[in-house]
Amino acid sequence: MSARTEGAGPAGLASALVASGALRDDWIAAFEAVPRHLFVPDRIWPGIPDGTRQNPLVDRAADPQAWLTAVYSDIPLTTQWDDGRHTGDAVGTRPSSSSSQPSMVFAMLADLDVADGQRVLEIGTGTGWNAALLSHRVGAEHVVSVEYDPVVAEAAASRLRPTPTLAVGDGRQGYAPCAPYDRVIATCSVGEIPLAWIEQTAPGGVIVAPWGPEYGGEAVVRLVVGEDGTAGGHFTRSSAFMRLRQQRPDLPPHDTYLGGRDWPADGVRSRTSLSPAEVGGWLEQFVIGLRVPGAFWTVERYDDGAYTLWTYSSTDRQSWASVDYEPGADEFKTVQAGPRRLWDETEAAYGWWVRSGRPGFERFGLTVGLEGWTTWLDPARN
Ligand SMILES: C[S@@+](CC[C@H](N)C(=O)[O-])C[C@H]1O[C@@H](n2cnc3c(N)ncnc32)[C@H](O)[C@@H]1O
């Protein structure tokens, strides 16, 4: 049993969340009145907090104690794979619905800064736990929750008493019949904030959503909606949510770039002193994603610990770069091809971040308006 599961049960989890600062005084009554176990289905695949690995199935019928321990641990629980196409006990390919990690749930609710009686729109009903917490806090009559997957939505509806307004549909549209909202919270991540969320939020209202660029990395952003119809604010914390279904990346395969030719094709060879290992962290990916738009990467691993970092342009669908990592080396071979020089762009972004003092997620911000969106480092707080 790890520190994360010790004292499993609502009280143990509450103590851990209070100690970590995620569960604040104003949410303790909701945590106690709305137990997570009432919202978690019998079959779950517990994850690890950063979302990079899933554990095997825990089936309540087979092992009720393991199920309860998982439910009252500070971990996300996958409840559906592959948009419901996956059946059986094994892990699927892509988690498509879950009960989010409790510390993230309450940290985002703290970011939302909701007051009694405010009208709240949630995107991504999932199990219904977050909608139930919000309903306890502001009254179910003030909460609207939208879920795209009808099977997931139906299960949540069967658990939610009292029942907030539940809609099945594409949350990118928000939910106009009950607008305007004082608060909007998304529990799936986006690469673009839908304008409908801003349009349906009253001026001065707040939108909290996990946001991540195409290259990788992700953080929760807290936007304040202005009178002029724009919304802006800082990122608050690192996150790793499943992507809103309609914004999942649709990336060209490797062969698109090499065009059937053998590497290095017409690529230009060079050397770099920047190790590809330096750019792989979650924060580093986020920063590179902000400054190198329209790029994504894969890693090709070899037996001896060496690997190749491949970077591709999703905008011109031609440019690519490869960098060969070798353990212990202080120079690395690069090849770049196409209209963009993707490794040079990556190096420039990383160098800018280092020269800026390696700022964390919380020093970056996002502004969204009719003209599009921009990200920034360090202007005045909203
Ligand atoms: C991490 S889960 C939500 C967790 C949930 N808030 C809870 O308390 O259990 C993300 C959910 O977003 C849903 N989702 C994905 N794309 C969506 C969309 N376009 N509109 C509404 N819901 C969407 C998924 O089906 C999934 O159930």
The ligand as a Gaussian input file, in Angstrom:
#p B3LYP/6-31G(d) Opt

LIG

0 1
 C      -12.438000      13.048000     -17.682000
 S      -14.035000      12.676000     -18.185000
 C      -15.047000      13.730000     -17.197000
 C      -15.047000      13.454000     -15.735000
 C      -16.305000      13.935000     -15.059000
 N      -16.398000      15.365000     -14.958000
 C      -16.539000      13.262000     -13.730000
 O      -16.798000      13.939000     -12.743000
 O      -16.514000      12.053000     -13.698000
 C      -14.161000      13.521000     -19.743000
 C      -15.529000      13.386000     -20.385000
 O      -15.630000      14.317000     -21.439000
 C      -16.492000      13.749000     -22.394000
 N      -16.390000      14.484000     -23.658000
 C      -15.444000      14.385000     -24.628000
 N      -15.732000      15.181000     -25.646000
 C      -16.885000      15.828000     -25.335000
 C      -17.681000      16.796000     -25.985000
 N      -17.391000      17.257000     -27.195000
 N      -18.784000      17.229000     -25.358000
 C      -19.136000      16.784000     -24.133000
 N      -18.425000      15.847000     -23.474000
 C      -17.312000      15.389000     -24.060000
 C      -16.020000      12.314000     -22.461000
 O      -16.982000      11.479000     -23.084000
 C      -15.785000      12.009000     -20.987000
 O      -16.910000      11.421000     -20.402000

